[in-house]
Amino acid sequence: MTDSILKPSRRALLRGAAALGAAGAIGSPMVLREAHAQAAFNWKRFAGTTIDVLLVKNPRSDLMQAAEKEFTELTGIKVSAEQVPEQQQRQKAVIEFASGKPSFDVSGISLHVQKRMAAKGKWFEDLTPFIKDASLTSPDFNFADFGAGPVAYARQSDGSLDTIPFFVDYWMIYYNKELFDAKGVAYPKTMDEIATVAAKLHDPAKGIAGFVSRGLKNANVPVWASLLLGQGIETTSPDGKLLTDTPEAAWAGELYKKLNKETGPAGQVGFNWNECQTTFMQGRAAMWLDGIGFATPLEDPTKSRIVGKVGYGITPPGPKAHHAGMFADGMGISRGSQKKQAAWLYLQFMTSKAQQIAMLKAGAGAPGRASAYLDTETISQSKFGKQYFECLLGSAKVARAALPQIVPVTEFRDVFGVALTNALGGADVAAELKKATETFAPVLVKSEQG
Amino acid sequence: MTNTTAMPADLATPKVLPARHSADFTPRYWLFSLPAVLVILGVIVFPWLFTLYMSGHDWKIGGGPEFVGLQNFSELFRDTRFLESMGHTAYFTVLAVVLPIVFGTAAALVFHREFPFRGLLRTIFVMPMMATPVAVALVWTMMFHPQLGVLNYLLSLVGVGPQPWVYAPHTVIPTLILVEVWHWTPLVMLIVLGGLAGLPKEPYESALIDGANSWHMFRHITLPLVWPFIMVAIVIRTIDALKAFDTIFVITQGGPGTASETLNIFLYLQAFQFYKIGYASAVVVIFFVIIIMLSLLLLYARQKSKWNAE
């Protein structure tokens, strides 16, 4: 029996092809096209190979691991994947890639932290030749389906594409509709209005904060950086110069300080996203600025007290521009891998349209493929509702990288994180940012030299 | 007597030393010590020398090492965060040693007395010590939440307002000490209790006849006799407090800002977040020197307490 599966006879193949044809005939034209494409593409050419995959521990990796069986059935490639918590996964990736012989063929990375590090260390293979190679790439993979924003984010400065941007996180504002309605307040139309709206909703006597966001060093930098996008600039200029001590950066810092100090919950200086999330979903905060990828538990009745009351708002425009901070994860093939072609099949499968829709359906994050958002069946069945998807699509249209695309991103977040924390403690924002810029500037210069 | 008087003459002439002594150093016995020597060289001496070597280099993971001499050390002593982290470590260590020692000794005195359910209560008392530090830290983190944590809820029941706990720079280290005290007081209690169990009864009987009260007996009999055990507890607690990492990292990650950034957290950031291996190695070297000096001081104090007891 096993032999007949592994080495099918010509008759059996013809029977299978006839059955496939019949199934296509009763299916939709799209399914038919896909079936033909599948039939034409040889998924089995690397059968018997085993590939190693390094993943970050999160719901998206759970979905990938759940799909491994289907992938092995389709390709005959076995997958040995491990999920490691984010911080440790980043350390493992850095150390293993630096060794030149990583123990994995495929790895996920956070583009907002490791993109330049990956380019500088030549971690990954350029995927462009793979995408262009019709013998290696299934016709239904359709790379053009990936959004222009995520692809631009994943593309390195030399034009190479070393990861597929399969997950995108847009920064937006979660708001408690019940609290807004109770005080007859509308969603803020500008960044400055966030502060006035938060002040109206702030009610410490009832234990309600008008606004909550990350205050913990390092974690707080994306909040400030997202506000800075409202001035039409990022933390670095296109030619890599720091813009962190400019009047615009100070404006964003002052707004961050005002929102958190005047309308934030007590102790928010030590809050990371999880404390913010808990505070918001217990109905103790009117607004929460963070990534849309944290939405899942908010609509879970076993964890949240505000199920059905959550509003999803696009980050309002700033004085000079309208952007939503963008963060993304990508997956690439290790340059040191001996099984690059089998690894490419894995990447294609795990970032396919079906997998991206599964991600959206499970509430495991925003997919990089544009077509996933057009899947009306998924949207109509989702527990998140129409506003969530409108926010996703609206944010995608104004998305812009919030963190600088430099090598020492973690050090940047640490140094400026301390400055922001000091500001929350009462220190002068401009002075703190100036001091942090002076501290970080030599680090940045050195990172570009080495 | 004859033997005693003959000793100086023996010592004055090395040739009369017992043959067994000199044979210990003959090369044919070296082979027996080889496994131990190799292990020590591999797991202690080599890592140490390599760390020392790296501390003299500018080396980021992914790049090659560049010799910079003592530059890492001079930079460290100009780095305000490093100096602050030394201060935080000293503050944390002093409190994390003194408080468990005081409370542990008091608890040992209580549990040394006979009373109903003593065994059961003693078992309950030592339970925190058995818990995994990371699990302990996660539970305390939830309890410290300023709005939703159980601690502020309990305070509200007795009319006390909410406290910021680990969420404010001025309260973070004392709050972390609270966790340390809860976790490690039982260890001190067990050590001191062991000492109390071996104390003779006669000095107390004599003191009672002489009219001494409980405080006098504790101050002049119990404390001096149990002091060597307390010194052991101080040595263990000091080493533990100096190397504390897991609890602090899980609860605060060194924050808010850098308010609870101890040397270990600073070291972790340099080595595993910024990948500055040379700089981090210099921190290790300085930390090692501090630990050696402190250990020598504590061992001397312990030895002195033993001499006094004898």
Interface residues (C-beta under 8 A of the other chain):
Chain A: Q91 V94 I95 F97 A98 M117 K120 G121 G207 G215 L216 K217 N218 P265 A266 G267 Q268 V269 G270 F271 E275 T278 T279 Q282 R284 P408 T410 E411 D414 V418 T421 N422 G425 G450
Chain B: K60 I61 G62 G63 H145 P146 Q147 L148 P162 P164 W165 V166 Y167 A168 P169 V172 T252 Q253 G254 G255 P256 G257 T258 L269 F272 Q273 F274 Y275
